[in-house]
Amino acid sequence: MTKPNDLTCDNGRRIAYHQTTGRGPGVVFLGGFKSDMQGTKAIHLEGWARAQGRAFLRLDYSGHGLSSGEFTEGSIGEWAADAQAAIIALCEGRQVLVGSSMGGWIALLLAKRMPERIAGLVGIAAAPDFTEDSMWAGFSDAQKAGLTDTGQVALPSEYGEPYIITKKLIEDGREQLVLRDPLTLPFPVRLLQGTADADVEVSVAQQLLEHAVGNDIQLTLVKGADHRFSTPDCLALIEAAVVDVLANGV
């Protein structure tokens, strides 16, 4: 595995990243909750970008993968700030954001914060507002009380050790919600969603499609695809979505 580069942000956080040089608009992969830049989708897209001569960036948010910090100290707003700092420091011109799960929420936040730098967006099981609409809404009274009393609660995960959900994550998430206020996406948007996704329901993708304002927003449902969305057919669909965004956004 090639050693990543490091970016030290103004706030002192060290962000690990891999970058491929090439023509623009570049492609930036934004990973999911407690995932890292070594995932199947990120590596596959990097290989595709290199073959196409396309600029590409993948990164670990603080508290994720090889970046500095502890996961339990982070929040949606801070991870979005990490991604924004990386794009500003490392990328030239406009970028196509490819956001997986939580990365889809972060991509939408970046579209609001720096629209002039966004050429398009591909959401893969995008999970906007999940800390409020999925986590908090699904907590029992005992879990809510525990979060208030101790500052954290543990949730089981099929991907390994339990997720430690902090009061900071929930409270900061309420400051980052994108489905309550107008969400204008003035560039090509392609949303990909599996019907067998046990983590992000199809209704979330449908809500995002209905809520967002834009002239070129499309949702593709893939029957039987799960949250990983990493089969050969799904990876081919991600490639096609990026190509479509690039073709229609330039």
ABEGO torsion letter per residue (X at the ends): XBBBBBBBBAAGBBBBBBBBBEBOBBBBBBBBBGBBAABAAAAAAAAAAAAAGBBBBBBBBBGBEABBEBAAABBAAAAAAAAAAAAAAABBEBBBBBBBEAAAAAAAAAAAABAAABAEBBBBGBBBGAAAAAAAAABBAAAAAAAAAAGBBBBBBAAEBBBBBBAAAAAAAAAABAAABBBBBABBBBBBBBAABAABBAAAAAAAAAABBEABBBBBBBBGBBAAGABAAAAAAAAAAAAAAAAAAX
